[in-house]
Amino acid sequence: MGEAVGVVLAAGLGTRVGADGNKAYLPLSGRSMVTWSLHTLSTLPEITRTVLVYRQGERELARDSVASELPDAHVELVEGGQTRHGSEFRVLQYLSADIESGAVDVVAIHDAARPLAGPQLFRTAISVAREFGGALPALPIGGLVRVGAGGLESVADSGALVRVQTPQAFRARELLHAYRCAEADGFEGTDTSSCIERYTDAQVRTIPGDATNLKVTYARDIAVAERLLTAPAGPAESR
């Protein structure tokens, strides 16, 4: 069995949160948003390498944030692309030699904007990915309505709809193969799983998501995340 690599994507901008710059470095309960996820990954025995994908021009910001807030953590830095897909392909290219040799067998990709993902979610995603090929956390969506000619109508089968979260984990060789094929075809997936499902036979399984694993998208989400992070019985058992 090879090693599992944890990747945190922080190459976006996040304009909806109202930040003057990259929201991944907004202060959140004593540390930058991105370093919450990096801390979780760097303390997990199931994760042997942690990679931070930073936005072009922000290498020093990424390096300094890690050095000052996680001085004991070893975090590798990779410059991201213009899109999420491009950033994922760049980190896979960076890991390609170790993936092809079998030294790395699973890659877990996580959004910096989800600072509350706990250790168990990463553990489960990695374990399921090793067994089946891929894993993504999902929560059911309920209470949907449809606007029809007669007004609002409930959606009876809304239980089949899910809200997908990160981390998403995949067997590394299949993931690298999928992104190389996508590059050749000029295809950009909406998320990681869409690319691997298009180009491989890997079975991507859903695993139970976590209701507290919110994505910080708007300014109001920051206060919610801070309350959850400082709660006595918070979602991440090792923080």
C-alpha positions as a Markdown table, in Angstrom:
| # | Residue | x | y | z |
|---|---|---|---|---|
| 1 | Met | 0.0 | 0.0 | 0.0 |
| 2 | Gly | 1.3 | 3.4 | -0.9 |
| 3 | Glu | 0.9 | 6.8 | 0.9 |
| 4 | Ala | -2.0 | 9.1 | 1.0 |
| 5 | Val | -1.5 | 12.7 | 0.1 |
| 6 | Gly | -3.8 | 15.5 | 1.4 |
| 7 | Val | -4.2 | 18.5 | -0.9 |
| 8 | Val | -5.7 | 21.8 | 0.2 |
| 9 | Leu | -6.8 | 24.1 | -2.7 |
| 10 | Ala | -6.4 | 27.8 | -1.9 |
| 11 | Ala | -5.9 | 29.3 | -5.4 |
| 12 | Gly | -9.3 | 30.9 | -5.7 |
| 13 | Leu | -10.4 | 34.4 | -4.8 |
| 14 | Gly | -13.7 | 34.2 | -3.0 |
| 15 | Thr | -15.2 | 37.5 | -4.0 |
| 16 | Arg | -18.6 | 36.7 | -2.5 |
| 17 | Val | -17.2 | 36.7 | 1.0 |
| 18 | Gly | -16.3 | 40.4 | 0.6 |
| 19 | Ala | -12.6 | 39.9 | 1.4 |
| 20 | Asp | -10.0 | 42.2 | 0.0 |
| 21 | Gly | -7.8 | 39.4 | -1.3 |
| 22 | Asn | -7.8 | 35.6 | -1.0 |
| 23 | Lys | -10.4 | 34.5 | 1.5 |
| 24 | Ala | -8.3 | 31.4 | 2.4 |
| 25 | Tyr | -6.1 | 33.7 | 4.5 |
| 26 | Leu | -8.8 | 35.4 | 6.4 |
| 27 | Pro | -8.4 | 35.2 | 10.2 |
| 28 | Leu | -10.6 | 32.6 | 11.8 |
| 29 | Ser | -10.5 | 31.9 | 15.5 |
| 30 | Gly | -6.8 | 32.5 | 15.9 |
| 31 | Arg | -5.4 | 31.3 | 12.6 |
| 32 | Ser | -5.9 | 31.7 | 8.9 |
| 33 | Met | -8.8 | 29.8 | 7.4 |
| 34 | Val | -6.5 | 27.6 | 5.3 |
| 35 | Thr | -4.3 | 26.6 | 8.2 |
| 36 | Trp | -7.2 | 24.9 | 10.0 |
| 37 | Ser | -7.4 | 22.3 | 7.2 |
| 38 | Leu | -3.6 | 22.1 | 7.0 |
| 39 | His | -3.4 | 21.4 | 10.7 |
| 40 | Thr | -6.0 | 18.6 | 10.5 |
| 41 | Leu | -4.1 | 17.0 | 7.6 |
| 42 | Ser | -0.6 | 17.4 | 9.2 |
| 43 | Thr | -1.7 | 15.6 | 12.4 |
| 44 | Leu | -3.4 | 12.7 | 10.7 |
| 45 | Pro | -1.3 | 9.5 | 10.7 |
| 46 | Glu | -3.3 | 8.3 | 7.6 |
| 47 | Ile | -1.8 | 11.3 | 5.6 |
| 48 | Thr | 1.9 | 11.2 | 5.0 |
| 49 | Arg | 2.2 | 14.3 | 2.9 |
| 50 | Thr | 0.3 | 17.6 | 2.9 |
| 51 | Val | 0.3 | 19.9 | -0.1 |
| 52 | Leu | -1.1 | 23.5 | -0.2 |
| 53 | Val | -2.0 | 24.8 | -3.7 |
| 54 | Tyr | -1.6 | 28.6 | -3.7 |
| 55 | Arg | -2.7 | 31.2 | -6.1 |
| 56 | Gln | -0.2 | 32.7 | -8.5 |
| 57 | Gly | 1.7 | 35.5 | -6.8 |
| 58 | Glu | 0.9 | 34.3 | -3.3 |
| 59 | Arg | 3.8 | 31.9 | -2.6 |
| 60 | Glu | 5.3 | 34.1 | 0.1 |
| 61 | Leu | 1.8 | 34.6 | 1.7 |
| 62 | Ala | 1.3 | 30.8 | 1.7 |
| 63 | Arg | 4.8 | 30.1 | 3.0 |
| 64 | Asp | 4.7 | 32.7 | 5.8 |
| 65 | Ser | 1.2 | 31.6 | 6.9 |
| 66 | Val | 2.3 | 28.0 | 7.3 |
| 67 | Ala | 5.6 | 29.0 | 9.0 |
| 68 | Ser | 4.0 | 31.3 | 11.5 |
| 69 | Glu | 0.9 | 29.3 | 12.3 |
| 70 | Leu | 2.0 | 25.7 | 11.9 |
| 71 | Pro | 5.8 | 25.8 | 12.6 |
| 72 | Asp | 6.0 | 22.1 | 13.2 |
| 73 | Ala | 4.1 | 21.0 | 10.1 |
| 74 | His | 5.8 | 20.0 | 6.8 |
| 75 | Val | 3.6 | 21.5 | 4.0 |
| 76 | Glu | 4.6 | 21.3 | 0.4 |
| 77 | Leu | 3.7 | 24.3 | -1.8 |
| 78 | Val | 2.4 | 24.1 | -5.4 |
| 79 | Glu | 1.3 | 27.0 | -7.6 |
| 80 | Gly | -2.3 | 26.6 | -8.8 |
| 81 | Gly | -3.8 | 27.2 | -12.1 |
| 82 | Gln | -6.4 | 29.7 | -13.4 |
| 83 | Thr | -9.3 | 27.4 | -12.5 |
| 84 | Arg | -10.0 | 24.7 | -9.9 |
| 85 | His | -9.5 | 22.0 | -12.5 |
| 86 | Gly | -6.2 | 23.6 | -13.6 |
| 87 | Ser | -5.0 | 23.7 | -10.0 |
| 88 | Glu | -5.9 | 20.0 | -9.5 |
| 89 | Phe | -4.0 | 19.1 | -12.7 |
| 90 | Arg | -0.9 | 21.0 | -11.5 |
| 91 | Val | -0.8 | 19.3 | -8.2 |
| 92 | Leu | -1.2 | 15.9 | -9.9 |
| 93 | Gln | 1.6 | 16.7 | -12.3 |
| 94 | Tyr | 3.7 | 17.6 | -9.2 |
| 95 | Leu | 3.0 | 14.2 | -7.7 |
| 96 | Ser | 3.1 | 12.3 | -10.9 |
| 97 | Ala | 6.5 | 10.5 | -10.4 |
| 98 | Asp | 5.4 | 9.2 | -7.0 |
| 99 | Ile | 2.0 | 8.3 | -8.3 |
| 100 | Glu | 3.4 | 6.3 | -11.2 |
| 101 | Ser | 5.9 | 4.5 | -9.0 |
| 102 | Gly | 3.1 | 3.5 | -6.6 |
| 103 | Ala | 4.6 | 5.5 | -3.7 |
| 104 | Val | 1.4 | 7.6 | -3.6 |
| 105 | Asp | -1.8 | 5.5 | -4.0 |
| 106 | Val | -4.5 | 7.9 | -2.8 |
| 107 | Val | -5.0 | 11.7 | -3.2 |
| 108 | Ala | -7.5 | 13.6 | -1.0 |
| 109 | Ile | -8.5 | 17.0 | -2.4 |
| 110 | His | -10.0 | 19.6 | 0.0 |
| 111 | Asp | -11.2 | 23.2 | -0.3 |
| 112 | Ala | -9.5 | 25.7 | 2.0 |
| 113 | Ala | -13.0 | 27.3 | 2.3 |
| 114 | Arg | -14.1 | 24.3 | 4.4 |
| 115 | Pro | -12.1 | 24.7 | 7.6 |
| 116 | Leu | -14.3 | 22.5 | 9.7 |
| 117 | Ala | -13.7 | 19.1 | 8.0 |
| 118 | Gly | -12.8 | 16.8 | 10.8 |
| 119 | Pro | -10.2 | 14.0 | 10.9 |
| 120 | Gln | -12.8 | 11.2 | 10.6 |
| 121 | Leu | -14.1 | 12.6 | 7.4 |
| 122 | Phe | -10.6 | 12.4 | 5.8 |
| 123 | Arg | -10.1 | 8.9 | 7.2 |
| 124 | Thr | -13.3 | 7.6 | 5.8 |
| 125 | Ala | -12.7 | 9.2 | 2.4 |
| 126 | Ile | -9.2 | 7.7 | 2.1 |
| 127 | Ser | -10.3 | 4.2 | 3.2 |
| 128 | Val | -13.3 | 4.1 | 0.8 |
| 129 | Ala | -11.2 | 5.5 | -2.1 |
| 130 | Arg | -8.6 | 2.8 | -1.6 |
| 131 | Glu | -11.3 | 0.1 | -1.6 |
| 132 | Phe | -13.5 | 1.3 | -4.5 |
| 133 | Gly | -11.7 | 4.0 | -6.4 |
| 134 | Gly | -13.2 | 7.2 | -5.1 |
| 135 | Ala | -15.2 | 8.8 | -2.3 |
| 136 | Leu | -17.0 | 12.0 | -1.8 |
| 137 | Pro | -19.0 | 13.3 | 1.2 |
| 138 | Ala | -22.6 | 14.1 | 0.5 |
| 139 | Leu | -25.6 | 15.3 | 2.5 |
| 140 | Pro | -29.2 | 14.8 | 1.4 |
| 141 | Ile | -31.2 | 17.9 | 0.2 |
| 142 | Gly | -34.7 | 18.1 | 1.6 |
| 143 | Gly | -37.6 | 20.5 | 1.5 |
| 144 | Leu | -37.2 | 21.4 | -2.2 |
| 145 | Val | -40.2 | 23.1 | -4.0 |
| 146 | Arg | -41.0 | 23.6 | -7.6 |
| 147 | Val | -42.8 | 26.6 | -9.0 |
| 148 | Gly | -45.5 | 25.4 | -11.3 |
| 149 | Ala | -48.6 | 26.9 | -12.9 |
| 150 | Gly | -50.6 | 26.3 | -9.8 |
| 151 | Gly | -48.0 | 27.8 | -7.4 |
| 152 | Leu | -45.4 | 26.0 | -5.2 |
| 153 | Glu | -45.3 | 22.2 | -5.4 |
| 154 | Ser | -43.1 | 20.0 | -3.2 |
| 155 | Val | -40.5 | 17.8 | -4.9 |
| 156 | Ala | -41.4 | 14.3 | -3.9 |
| 157 | Asp | -38.1 | 12.7 | -4.9 |
| 158 | Ser | -35.8 | 15.3 | -3.5 |
| 159 | Gly | -34.2 | 12.7 | -1.2 |
| 160 | Ala | -32.3 | 11.5 | -4.2 |
| 161 | Leu | -30.5 | 14.9 | -4.5 |
| 162 | Val | -27.4 | 15.5 | -2.4 |
| 163 | Arg | -25.1 | 18.4 | -1.5 |
| 164 | Val | -21.5 | 17.4 | -2.2 |
| 165 | Gln | -18.7 | 18.4 | 0.1 |
| 166 | Thr | -14.9 | 18.0 | 0.3 |
| 167 | Pro | -12.6 | 16.2 | 1.0 |
| 168 | Gln | -12.9 | 14.1 | -2.1 |
| 169 | Ala | -10.5 | 11.2 | -2.3 |
| 170 | Phe | -9.4 | 9.0 | -5.2 |
| 171 | Arg | -7.0 | 6.3 | -6.2 |
| 172 | Ala | -4.0 | 8.3 | -7.5 |
| 173 | Arg | -3.3 | 6.5 | -10.7 |
| 174 | Glu | -6.8 | 6.7 | -11.9 |
| 175 | Leu | -7.0 | 10.4 | -11.0 |
| 176 | Leu | -3.8 | 11.3 | -12.8 |
| 177 | His | -4.9 | 9.3 | -15.9 |
| 178 | Ala | -8.3 | 11.1 | -15.9 |
| 179 | Tyr | -6.7 | 14.6 | -15.7 |
| 180 | Arg | -4.2 | 13.7 | -18.5 |
| 181 | Cys | -7.1 | 12.6 | -20.7 |
| 182 | Ala | -9.0 | 15.8 | -19.8 |
| 183 | Glu | -6.0 | 17.9 | -20.7 |
| 184 | Ala | -5.7 | 16.2 | -24.1 |
| 185 | Asp | -9.5 | 16.7 | -24.7 |
| 186 | Gly | -9.7 | 20.2 | -23.4 |
| 187 | Phe | -12.2 | 19.1 | -20.8 |
| 188 | Glu | -12.7 | 20.9 | -17.5 |
| 189 | Gly | -14.8 | 19.2 | -14.9 |
| 190 | Thr | -17.0 | 21.0 | -12.5 |
| 191 | Asp | -15.4 | 19.1 | -9.6 |
| 192 | Thr | -12.9 | 16.4 | -9.1 |
| 193 | Ser | -15.3 | 13.5 | -9.3 |
| 194 | Ser | -16.8 | 14.6 | -12.7 |
| 195 | Cys | -13.4 | 14.2 | -14.3 |
| 196 | Ile | -12.6 | 10.7 | -12.9 |
| 197 | Glu | -16.1 | 9.5 | -13.7 |
| 198 | Arg | -15.7 | 10.6 | -17.3 |
| 199 | Tyr | -12.4 | 9.0 | -18.0 |
| 200 | Thr | -12.1 | 6.0 | -15.7 |
| 201 | Asp | -14.0 | 3.0 | -14.5 |
| 202 | Ala | -13.3 | 3.8 | -10.8 |
| 203 | Gln | -16.4 | 3.5 | -8.6 |
| 204 | Val | -16.9 | 6.8 | -6.8 |
| 205 | Arg | -18.9 | 6.1 | -3.6 |
| 206 | Thr | -20.7 | 8.7 | -1.5 |
| 207 | Ile | -20.0 | 8.7 | 2.2 |
| 208 | Pro | -21.9 | 10.6 | 4.9 |
| 209 | Gly | -21.1 | 14.2 | 4.9 |
| 210 | Asp | -21.0 | 16.4 | 8.0 |
| 211 | Ala | -23.6 | 19.2 | 8.5 |
| 212 | Thr | -20.9 | 21.3 | 10.3 |
| 213 | Asn | -18.5 | 21.0 | 7.4 |
| 214 | Leu | -19.8 | 24.3 | 5.9 |
| 215 | Lys | -18.2 | 26.2 | 3.1 |
| 216 | Val | -17.3 | 29.8 | 3.9 |
| 217 | Thr | -18.9 | 31.6 | 0.9 |
| 218 | Tyr | -20.4 | 34.7 | 2.3 |
| 219 | Ala | -19.4 | 37.1 | 5.1 |
| 220 | Arg | -22.0 | 35.7 | 7.4 |
| 221 | Asp | -20.5 | 32.3 | 7.2 |
| 222 | Ile | -17.3 | 33.5 | 9.0 |
| 223 | Ala | -19.2 | 34.1 | 12.2 |
| 224 | Val | -20.9 | 30.7 | 12.0 |
| 225 | Ala | -17.5 | 28.9 | 11.4 |
| 226 | Glu | -15.9 | 30.7 | 14.3 |
| 227 | Arg | -18.7 | 29.6 | 16.6 |
| 228 | Leu | -18.4 | 26.0 | 15.5 |
| 229 | Leu | -14.6 | 26.0 | 15.8 |
| 230 | Thr | -14.7 | 27.4 | 19.3 |
| 231 | Ala | -17.6 | 25.2 | 20.5 |
| 232 | Pro | -16.6 | 22.8 | 23.4 |
| 233 | Ala | -17.7 | 19.8 | 21.4 |
| 234 | Gly | -16.6 | 20.9 | 18.0 |
| 235 | Pro | -16.7 | 18.7 | 14.9 |
| 236 | Ala | -13.0 | 18.0 | 14.6 |
| 237 | Glu | -11.9 | 15.8 | 17.5 |
| 238 | Ser | -8.2 | 16.6 | 17.2 |
| 239 | Arg | -8.2 | 20.3 | 17.0 |
